[in-house]
Amino acid sequence: MKHAHSGRIGARTGSVGRVIAHDRRPRHPQPAEVPVNASPTGDPAPRDGDPTPRPRVRRDNTERYQWEKDRVLLDEAGRRETGGTEHDTGLETADLRFHSEYDRIAADEDLAAALGLRTGTPLLRRIYWTSSRQRGAALSVSHSYLPYELAATNPALLDPANEPWPGGTQHQLFTLGIELDRIVDEVRARPPSRDEADLLDLAPGDPVLAVRKTSIDTDGRVVEVADVVFAGDRTELAYSTPLERWQR
């Protein structure tokens, strides 16, 4: 499903072109069996002729989202010290190349339902990907959607030149007076589109992990929906679930 454009705002660096985050259809034939493209230690193996191992991404999302929220209250220097990708990979900021692209689109039925809005409501779409300077492959690709009217309350949020934003999306929402209460992740494994396979440097048959992340504020309102795509051969997602105690 394509999202209707109503106006490009701009790009920070680079362009991700036609990468589609929430299209679960295979774009090219997939083999019956997915080969394991990893070393005996579980780390992603380098491609033939390339001795550089590909960075592995490990996200403990339960811990990560709280870390993101705690970081909001730091001063700017503290927020700049470590970004989300550095947190997930252990790489230094100098090792990374950051890309962002902003545009204004009209919400299709899927996004309108996810955000609790009417179809056609203007949205601010931000497309992000970060790559290692040693390897061109993206570590993940994210399509983030905010209600445009909400984001426009702070004009700085409409300018891709302000990326990477110290403190990320949670701090951007904080500038609008919004505190998140919870984040809901829906995770699916699927074949990549051709563009995703190229951008993530996937071997034939390697899957992606597609995460739809829904951010809900303390008033119960959905304030952001993000579709994040990870390379399935080198990504680990971890969650912990708190359980209520029995009343005895």
C-alpha positions in Angstrom: 0.0 0.0 0.0 1.4 3.4 -1.0 1.0 6.5 1.0 -0.3 9.6 -0.9 2.1 12.5 -1.0 1.0 16.0 -0.5 4.4 17.8 -0.4 8.0 17.0 0.3 9.6 19.0 3.1 13.2 18.0 2.6 16.1 15.6 3.4 18.9 15.8 5.9 21.4 13.6 4.1 21.0 11.0 1.4 17.7 9.5 0.3 16.0 6.2 0.8 13.9 6.4 -2.3 11.3 3.7 -2.6 11.9 1.7 0.6 8.5 0.6 1.9 8.3 -0.2 5.6 4.9 -1.7 6.0 4.4 -3.7 2.8 4.6 -7.3 3.8 4.4 -8.7 0.2 7.6 -10.4 -1.2 9.0 -8.4 -4.1 11.1 -11.1 -5.5 11.1 -15.0 -5.5 12.0 -16.5 -2.1 13.7 -19.9 -1.7 11.9 -22.5 0.2 14.5 -22.5 2.9 16.2 -19.5 4.4 19.9 -20.1 4.7 21.6 -19.3 8.0 24.1 -16.5 7.2 25.9 -16.4 10.5 29.1 -17.5 12.1 29.2 -20.3 14.8 29.1 -17.6 17.5 25.8 -16.2 16.1 27.4 -13.1 14.8 26.7 -12.1 11.2 29.3 -13.5 8.8 31.1 -11.1 6.4 30.3 -11.4 2.7 32.7 -13.3 0.5 35.8 -11.2 -0.1 34.9 -8.7 2.6 36.7 -9.3 5.9 34.7 -6.6 7.8 32.0 -8.2 10.0 28.6 -6.5 9.7 27.4 -4.8 12.9 24.9 -6.7 15.0 21.9 -5.0 16.4 20.6 -6.1 19.8 17.6 -4.2 21.2 16.1 -5.0 24.6 13.1 -2.9 23.8 11.7 -3.0 27.3 14.9 -1.4 28.7 15.5 0.7 25.6 12.2 2.6 25.7 12.7 3.4 29.3 16.3 4.5 28.6 14.9 6.8 25.8 12.3 8.3 28.3 14.9 8.9 31.0 17.2 10.6 28.5 14.5 13.2 27.7 15.2 14.9 31.1 19.0 15.2 30.5 20.5 18.5 29.3 21.4 18.7 25.6 25.0 17.6 26.2 23.7 14.5 27.9 21.2 13.8 25.2 23.9 14.1 22.5 26.3 11.8 24.3 24.7 8.5 23.1 22.1 8.0 20.4 19.7 5.1 20.0 21.9 3.3 17.3 25.0 3.7 19.5 23.0 2.2 22.4 21.9 -0.8 20.3 25.2 -1.6 18.5 28.0 -0.3 20.8 29.4 1.7 17.9 30.6 5.3 18.4 28.9 8.3 16.8 32.0 8.9 14.6 31.5 5.3 13.2 28.0 6.1 11.9 26.4 7.9 9.0 22.9 9.2 9.6 20.2 9.8 6.9 16.8 11.4 7.2 14.0 12.5 4.9 10.9 14.4 5.7 7.7 14.9 3.8 4.0 15.6 4.3 1.6 12.9 3.3 -2.1 12.1 3.6 -3.0 9.2 5.9 -4.2 6.1 4.1 -6.7 3.7 5.8 -4.0 1.7 7.6 -2.2 4.7 9.1 -5.5 6.5 9.9 -6.7 3.5 11.8 -3.4 3.1 13.6 -3.4 6.8 14.7 -7.1 7.1 15.4 -7.5 9.7 12.7 -9.7 10.2 9.6 -8.4 8.9 6.2 -6.6 11.8 4.4 -5.5 13.6 7.6 -2.1 15.2 7.0 0.9 13.4 8.5 4.5 14.2 8.9 6.5 11.3 7.6 10.1 10.9 8.7 12.3 8.3 7.0 15.5 7.4 8.9 18.3 5.0 8.4 21.8 4.8 9.9 24.8 3.0 8.4 28.2 2.1 9.6 31.0 4.1 7.9 33.0 0.9 7.4 30.1 -0.8 5.7 27.5 0.9 3.6 24.6 -1.3 4.7 21.9 0.3 6.8 21.4 -1.1 10.3 17.7 -0.5 10.1 15.1 1.6 8.3 12.4 3.5 10.1 9.3 5.3 8.7 7.8 7.5 11.5 4.4 9.1 11.3 3.2 12.0 13.4 -0.1 14.0 13.0 1.1 17.0 11.0 -1.0 19.5 13.0 0.6 18.2 16.2 4.2 18.3 15.0 3.7 21.8 13.5 3.1 23.1 17.0 6.9 23.2 17.2 8.2 24.3 13.8 11.6 23.0 14.6 10.1 19.5 14.3 9.4 20.1 10.6 13.0 20.8 9.6 15.1 17.8 8.7 18.2 20.0 9.2 17.7 19.5 13.0 18.4 15.8 12.7 19.7 13.8 14.4 17.7 15.3 17.2 19.3 15.0 20.6 17.0 12.7 22.6 15.1 11.4 19.6 11.4 11.3 19.1 10.6 11.1 22.8 12.3 14.4 23.4 10.6 15.9 20.3 7.3 14.9 21.8 8.4 16.4 25.1 8.8 19.8 23.4 5.1 19.5 22.6 4.2 18.8 26.2 3.7 15.1 25.6 4.9 12.3 27.9 4.6 8.7 26.7 2.8 6.2 28.9 3.5 3.1 26.9 4.8 1.7 23.6 3.3 -1.2 21.8 5.4 -3.3 19.4 4.0 -5.7 16.8 6.8 -7.8 15.3 6.5 -9.8 12.0 9.1 -11.7 10.1 8.7 -11.5 6.3 10.7 -11.4 3.0 12.2 -8.1 2.2 11.3 -5.9 -0.7 14.0 -5.4 -3.3 14.8 -2.0 -2.0 15.1 -3.2 1.6 17.3 -6.1 0.5 19.6 -3.6 -1.2 19.7 -1.1 1.6 20.2 -3.7 4.3 22.7 -5.7 2.3 20.7 -8.9 2.6 21.7 -12.2 1.0 19.0 -14.0 -1.1 16.6 -15.6 1.3 17.5 -13.5 4.3 14.3 -12.2 6.1 13.6 -8.9 7.7 12.0 -8.2 11.1 9.3 -5.6 10.6 8.2 -3.8 13.8 5.2 -1.6 14.0 5.8 0.7 17.0 2.8 2.6 18.4 3.5 5.3 21.0 0.7 6.2 23.4 0.7 9.2 25.7 -0.5 9.6 29.3 -4.0 10.6 28.0 -4.3 7.4 26.0 -3.8 9.1 22.7 -1.7 7.6 19.9 0.9 10.3 19.1 3.3 8.4 16.8 3.3 5.2 14.7 6.6 4.0 13.3 7.4 1.1 11.0 10.9 -0.1 11.6 12.6 -2.8 9.4 15.7 -4.7 10.7 17.9 -7.2 8.9 16.8 -10.6 10.2 20.2 -12.2 9.9 21.9 -9.8 12.4 19.1 -8.5 14.7 18.0 -9.6 18.1 14.9 -8.1 19.7 14.4 -8.8 23.5 11.4 -8.1 25.6 10.4 -8.7 29.3 6.8 -8.8 30.4 5.9 -7.7 33.9 3.2 -10.0 35.4 0.7 -9.1 38.1 1.1 -11.0 41.4 -1.6 -13.2 42.7 -3.7 -11.8 45.5 -3.6 -14.2 48.4 
